[in-house]
Amino acid sequence: MGDLVAGGAALWRGQRWVARNPRWWVFGMVPALLALLVIWTLLGVLIYWLGDLVAWATPFADTWAPGLRRFFRDVVDALVLGGAALLSVVGFTALTLVIGQPFYERLVRQVSPPPPGAPEIGVLDSLLDGLRVGLRAAGWAIGLFVLGLVPVVGQVLAPPLGFCVSGYFLTVELTTVAFELRGVPSERRLGGRRMLAIGFGAPLVIAFLVPFATVLLMPGAVAGAALLVDDLVAGEEGASDGNGEDGGRAAGVAQPREAEIPLTGSLGSSE
């Protein structure tokens, strides 16, 4: 539970940061708006053709009783839409980060200055990272689709699991730039802190259901991801310096970031 709260707190701190630095918030919404229009267009096309697509993919149900056939295809419709929603959340974030890569990298550097000699991250790097995360998310989407076909159990478990998976992969994408700038290899990032990632990403998944809410929140989400990574790296460094396991964990996820890098200082440096 502590990790869930800490993840949500990091997202809130990111929103506060951009609220105190409004020019970063305004410019950060443009890539998100463009990505949202693309994703909504693709979802609209899928919804328009969904009935025909499911009927084409399930010809074996043509000989079933009308009521059973209708129920089965309605379930498949819902599962396809659920999988598409999962992938759209991940795809929206990946597309936003690719479109706005130079801006968001500057934002991350502004919120949490990386150590000297940090690498530059190109658009191609962002695209490849997005594709890798997208493939992993697609694998989960397929698994959840199969789970959803299990009577009763699938309909109960698949939606909340899909919600958590979306939140996790959303956080993976948003923290990639900050982790890259700090030279943290992929195997040492969020794999062991899934609840922390879900706590950060789940509110954004909910926001995706509200028109334009994700666009408004995206700059703050990037800022919050940078603060989250900063906390995790600081916690790991504290643990390696002999602060003890408990002290490192507390520094890594639970301590207010404002105590280490005051927001007033960040505000002053951005003007």
N, C-alpha and C positions, 0 to 999 in steps of 0.2 A: 504493500500500500504506500510505503514511503517513496518508492521510486515513481509510482503513478503521480503522486502529488508534486514531486520534484520536477518531473517532466512538464506537467502543466504550469508550474511556476516559472520554468525557463521560457516557455512560450509567452507568458504574460510579461515577463521582463523584456523580451524582445519587442513586444507591442509598445511598451512604455518607452523604449529607446527611440523607436521611429516617431512616436508621438512628440518626443522632445526634439527631434531632428526632422521636421516635416518635409524638407526638400528631398530627403532620402525616401520618404514614404510616397510622395507624389510620383517621382520618377520610377520607383520600384513597381508601381501598379501597371505601368504600360505593358511590359512583357507579359504579366499575368493576364491582362485583359485580352491581348492577342491570342494567347494560348487557350483561354477559356472559350473564345469564339470558335476556334478550331475543334476543340473537344466537344462542344455542344453541337456543332454541325455533324460530327461523326456519330454522336449518340442519336441525333434526330434521324439520320439516315437508317441507323440500326433499328430504331423503334418503328419507323415506317414500314420496313421490310421484314420485321421480326416474325410475324405470323407466317408469311410465305417461306421464310428461311427454315423455321422449325418444322413446317409441314414437309418441306423437301428433305430435311435431314431425318425424318421419322416416318418413312413410307410404310413400315411394318404396322403402324397403328391405324392405317386406312381401313383395315378389315375389322377393327374392334367396334364394340357397341358405341353409339354416338356419345353417350354420357361419359364413358370411360376414356374414350379418345380425347374428348374435350378437356377432361380433368388432367390427363397425362400431359397434354401439350401446354396447358396453362402452367403446370408445374415447371416444364422445361422453359417456357417463356420467362418465368420468374427467375430461374437459375441463370439463364443467359444474361438477363438484365443485371442480376447481382454480380456476375463475373465481369460484365462490361463496366459496372460502376466501380468495382475494385480497380480494374485496369485504367479507368478514366482518371481516377484520383492520382494514381502513380504517374500516368502519362501526362496529365496536366502539369504536375510538378516538374517532371523531366523536361517537357517542352518549354515551360516558363524559364527554367534555369539555362536551357540552351539559348533561347532567344535573348535573355538578359544577362548572359554569362559575364561579359566585362563589367557591367554595372554591379551585379551581385557579388562578384569577387572583390570589387572595391568596397562594397558595403561590409563584407566580412572583415576585410583588413581594417576598416574604420572602427567597427565595433570591438574587435579583438585583434590588435596588432600582432602578426605572427613574428616568430624569431627572425633575426637577420639571415639572409640567404634563402628565404622561402621561395619555392618555385613559382613561376607564372603558370596559370592553368588556362589552356586554350579551349576554344569552342569544341574542337574535336575530342578533347579529353572529357568534356562535359557530356557530349553526345554518347561516347562509349560507356561512360559510367551510367547514364540513363538507360541505355540498352541492356546493360548487365542487370541492373535492378529490375527493369521491365520483364526480362526473361524469368527471373526468380519469382516475381509477382505472378506471371502467367502460369507458372508451375503450380503455385498455390491456388490460383483461380480454378484450374482444372481439377485439383484435388477437392476443393470445396464444391464444385459442380457435381462430382461423383458422390460426395457425402450428401448433398442435397437430394439425390435420388433415393436415398434410404428412407422408407416411410417413417413418418413421425419424428424419429431421432434426427434425421437430416434436416427437416424443416425447423427444428428447434435449435440445433447447434450451428448450422451453416451461417445464418445471418450475423450472430455475435462474433463468430470466428472471423468472418470476412471483414467485419468492422475493425477488429484488432489487427488483422494482417495488413489492412490498408494503412492504419495508423503507424504501424511499425515501418513499413517500406517508405512511407512518406518521410519519416524522420531519417531513415537511412540516406535518402536522396538529399534532404536539406542539409545534413551535416557533412556531406562528402567534401565540399570545398574547404570547410574549416579544418577537417581532418587532413586533407591533402596539404594544406599550407603549413600544418604543424608536423608533417612527415610521419603521421601515424599509419601504419600498414592496415589493410582492410581487416585482417584477422584479429586485430586488437581494438576494434572500434565498438560497435554496439551489440555484438553477438551475445555477450553475457548479460546485457542489461535490457532485455526485451520489454520489461514493464516500464522502464524509464522511457524507452522509445515510444511505447504505446501511449503513455501519459502525455507526451509532447504532441504526437501526431493525431490522436483521436479527436481532439476538439477541431482540428482542421478538416477531418473527414466529415464531421457534423456540419461544419461551415460550408462544405462543398454542396450540401443539399439546399443551401439558401442562395438564391441568385446574387452573384457579384460579391458575396461575403468573402469568398476565398481571395478574390482580387484585392480587397481592402486589407486582408490579413497577411498576404504573402510577403511584403517587405519586412514586417515584424517577425514573421516566421523565420526568414533567413537570418535576421539579427538574433532571434532567440536561439537558433541552432548554433550560431557562433558562440554565444554565451554558454550554452550547454556543453559544447566541446571544450571550451576554456575551463569549465568546472571539472570535467572528467580528466583532462590532462593535468590540471593542478592537483587533483586528488591522487592521481597515479604518481606524480612526482613527489607529493608529500609522503605517500606510503613508501616509496623507494628510498626516501631520505631518513626512514626510521621512525616515522610518526605513529606507526602501528596500523594494523588492519582497520580498526574501527575509526581511527582518526582520518585515515585516507579516504574511507568511504564517505565520511561526513563531509570532508572538504570537496569530494568529487561531485556530490549531487545535492547536498542539502544546504550548504552555506550560501547566503545571499551574495550574488555576484557583485552587487554594489559595494560590498565591503572590500573587494579586492581591486576593482576598476570602477571608480565612481562614475555614475552616469553624467554628472555635471562636467567631469573632465572630458568625456566623450563628446558631450554637446559642444563644449568650447572648441574642441579640435576640428569639429565638422563645419564650423561657420567660416 
